[in-house]
Amino acid sequence: MKKFFEKKKLEYKFKKAGTGHSLTEDTRSAGTSAGPSQQPSGASARPLPNQDVQRAGEAALARMESRPDSVLGTSQKSVQLQVRREMEQEKKAAESATQYNRQMSGPEEVKLESAPVLSVERVLFTCSLSPKCVPKSEIEAHIRECLLMKLADDPIEATSAMIQTLNKDKEKVKVGKETICKYLDNVIANPQDEKFRKVRIQNKAFQERVASLEGTEEFLQSVGFIRQMLPHQESEAEFFVLDAEFATDTDRLNAIKETLLSTQPIQVKLDRNVQVFKPSSNASRFQLPNEFYNLTPDEIKREQQARTDTVEKFAQLRTKAMREREELKEIRKYNYTLLRVRFPDGILLQGVFRAREKVSALVEFVRQNLDNDWMPFVLCTSTGQKLTDEDAMLVSVQLVPAAVVNFSWDQAVINDIAASQGSVDQNQYLKPELLALIHSL
């Protein structure tokens, strides 16, 4: 047995030494070209056995251990102990080499499962100044950019919109506009009086009411005011000064004041992100981005489950006030909802809505995309409930955070039309240009 293992060790050493070479070869060049060894000292001291040899050694050791002590002689016990020690050393050396290789090769590549395909990648917004759609986090910068580009075409209207749109404190906006209008009224009433044509920039009232608002400086410059250093209290101060030529054009100043007072903030509009899908058995499967929720998806699931578990138990005990409180709590959970309208031919029309939008917004969305938008239709939930109350919020009729709504023509009206006209095409639903964009869900 001892000779067997010594023979194996000798074979390992020959394998470790590599291929043979003649005695006349200079082996030093081969050794130096390889560079310093990258293996730890423990791994280079002994050759590492392969898995087959390790299994053979372990099997032999197990057979030896299974024999009674009386059968084994002293020499056999020594061999057994020696083999055990050598196998443990080899195992430790293998583990050390493996760990060293991992460290040298860097972190292992982690293979993640592919992320689920979202039903809608993100919620986008647009404004009346541009058809471009951007995320909510970028919409303010987008509006500012559009207004700055509009300055060249209509500076008064553009700067008035900047004041109204880019400042969130509406009360401060109101006070700022009133202060600017007072400046203009003074000039209109006294076009020749120089003191009414200038405003000291460091004046406390000007700083608090006007200068603190974004867009006011651009507005004053559009009116005709320019920055100028003038004498003030034995020194100089910076003023906004209106040129006498502009001061005498009172009609223009009145029109400017009217524009400032009448301009409304640029409205941010939710992009419906309209999509059309072929008939699919996955119509009711949704994967939504987190921005659809005020709570995390896990919190939503837990609350929905808790509500399902208790709704039957307390259905008879809830007062109207309790139901209203629960409905308000439900409203606060969601920001948006993704709705799919399924037509009788199975085609799906998809759009994004705010959770607090009314059913009328959904009805109008469907009507705008119909080929025959004059024909009356009916929308029903997946449970068969008709959406007849167009003033109800989408969240109130349980169409959040996503739902499928079924479309059908109003059959009573269709029958009346058929009786008067002879026939009605009930199989054409969406506009042809919309159907050209159809794709698989």
CORGI-V209697 format. One record per residue. N is the residue number from 1. SS is DSSP state (H for helix, E for strand, L for the rest). PHI is phi as a letter, one per 40 degrees, with the letter a starting at -180 (999 if undefined). Layout:
n->{N/N}
ss->{SS/SS}
phi->{PHI/PHI}
This chain:
n->{1/2/3/4/5/6/7/8/9/10/11/12/13/14/15/16/17/18/19/20/21/22/23/24/25/26/27/28/29/30/31/32/33/34/35/36/37/38/39/40/41/42/43/44/45/46/47/48/49/50/51/52/53/54/55/56/57/58/59/60/61/62/63/64/65/66/67/68/69/70/71/72/73/74/75/76/77/78/79/80/81/82/83/84/85/86/87/88/89/90/91/92/93/94/95/96/97/98/99/100/101/102/103/104/105/106/107/108/109/110/111/112/113/114/115/116/117/118/119/120/121/122/123/124/125/126/127/128/129/130/131/132/133/134/135/136/137/138/139/140/141/142/143/144/145/146/147/148/149/150/151/152/153/154/155/156/157/158/159/160/161/162/163/164/165/166/167/168/169/170/171/172/173/174/175/176/177/178/179/180/181/182/183/184/185/186/187/188/189/190/191/192/193/194/195/196/197/198/199/200/201/202/203/204/205/206/207/208/209/210/211/212/213/214/215/216/217/218/219/220/221/222/223/224/225/226/227/228/229/230/231/232/233/234/235/236/237/238/239/240/241/242/243/244/245/246/247/248/249/250/251/252/253/254/255/256/257/258/259/260/261/262/263/264/265/266/267/268/269/270/271/272/273/274/275/276/277/278/279/280/281/282/283/284/285/286/287/288/289/290/291/292/293/294/295/296/297/298/299/300/301/302/303/304/305/306/307/308/309/310/311/312/313/314/315/316/317/318/319/320/321/322/323/324/325/326/327/328/329/330/331/332/333/334/335/336/337/338/339/340/341/342/343/344/345/346/347/348/349/350/351/352/353/354/355/356/357/358/359/360/361/362/363/364/365/366/367/368/369/370/371/372/373/374/375/376/377/378/379/380/381/382/383/384/385/386/387/388/389/390/391/392/393/394/395/396/397/398/399/400/401/402/403/404/405/406/407/408/409/410/411/412/413/414/415/416/417/418/419/420/421/422/423/424/425/426/427/428/429/430/431/432/433/434/435/436/437/438/439/440/441}
ss->{L/H/H/H/H/H/H/H/H/H/H/H/H/H/H/H/H/L/L/L/L/L/L/L/L/L/L/H/H/H/H/H/H/L/L/L/L/L/L/L/H/H/H/H/H/L/L/L/L/L/H/H/H/H/H/H/H/H/H/H/H/H/H/H/H/H/L/L/L/L/L/L/L/H/H/H/H/H/H/H/H/H/H/H/H/H/H/H/H/H/H/H/H/H/H/H/H/H/H/H/H/H/H/H/H/L/L/L/L/L/L/L/L/L/L/L/L/L/L/L/L/L/L/E/E/E/E/L/L/E/E/E/E/E/E/H/H/H/H/H/H/H/H/H/H/H/H/H/H/H/L/L/L/L/H/H/H/H/H/H/H/H/H/H/H/L/L/L/L/H/H/H/H/H/H/H/H/H/H/H/H/H/H/H/H/H/H/H/H/L/L/L/L/H/H/H/H/E/E/E/L/L/L/H/H/H/H/H/H/H/H/L/L/L/L/H/H/H/H/H/H/H/H/L/E/E/E/E/E/E/E/E/L/L/E/E/E/E/E/E/E/E/L/H/H/H/H/L/L/H/H/H/H/H/H/H/H/H/H/H/H/H/L/L/L/L/L/E/E/E/L/L/L/L/E/E/E/L/L/L/L/L/L/L/L/L/L/L/L/H/H/H/E/L/L/L/H/H/H/H/H/H/H/H/H/H/H/H/H/H/H/H/H/H/L/L/L/L/L/H/H/H/H/H/H/H/H/H/H/H/H/L/L/E/L/E/E/E/E/E/E/E/L/L/L/L/L/E/E/E/E/E/E/E/L/L/L/E/H/H/H/H/H/H/H/H/H/H/L/E/L/L/L/L/L/L/E/E/E/E/L/L/L/L/L/E/L/L/L/L/L/L/E/L/L/L/L/L/L/L/L/E/E/E/E/E/E/E/E/L/H/H/H/H/H/H/H/H/H/H/H/L/L/L/L/L/L/L/L/E/L/H/H/H/H/L/L/L/E/L/L}
phi->{999/c/c/c/c/c/c/c/c/c/c/c/c/c/c/c/c/g/c/c/a/c/c/c/c/c/c/c/c/c/c/c/c/c/g/c/c/c/c/c/d/c/c/c/c/b/c/c/c/c/c/c/c/c/c/c/c/c/c/c/c/c/c/c/c/c/c/c/c/c/c/c/c/c/c/c/c/c/c/c/c/c/c/c/c/c/c/c/c/c/c/c/c/c/c/c/c/c/c/c/c/c/c/c/c/g/c/c/c/c/c/c/c/c/c/c/c/c/c/a/c/a/c/b/b/a/a/c/c/a/c/c/b/b/c/c/c/b/c/c/c/c/c/c/c/c/c/c/c/c/d/c/c/a/c/c/c/c/c/c/c/c/c/c/c/c/b/c/c/c/c/c/c/c/c/c/c/c/c/c/c/c/d/c/c/c/c/c/c/b/c/c/c/c/c/c/c/b/b/c/c/c/d/d/c/c/c/c/c/b/c/c/c/c/g/c/c/c/c/c/c/c/c/h/c/b/c/a/c/b/c/a/f/g/a/b/a/c/b/c/b/c/c/d/c/c/c/c/c/c/c/c/c/c/c/c/c/c/c/c/c/c/c/b/c/c/c/c/b/c/c/c/f/c/b/b/b/c/d/a/c/c/d/c/c/b/b/b/c/c/c/c/b/c/b/c/d/c/c/c/c/c/c/c/c/c/c/c/c/b/c/c/c/b/d/c/b/c/c/c/c/c/c/c/c/c/c/c/c/c/c/c/c/b/c/b/a/b/b/b/b/c/c/d/c/g/c/b/b/b/a/b/b/c/c/c/c/c/d/c/c/c/c/c/d/c/c/c/b/c/c/b/c/c/c/c/a/b/b/b/c/c/c/g/c/c/c/c/c/c/c/c/c/d/c/c/b/g/b/b/c/a/a/b/b/c/b/a/c/c/c/c/c/c/c/c/c/c/c/c/b/h/a/b/c/c/b/b/b/c/c/d/c/c/c/c/c/c/a/c/c}
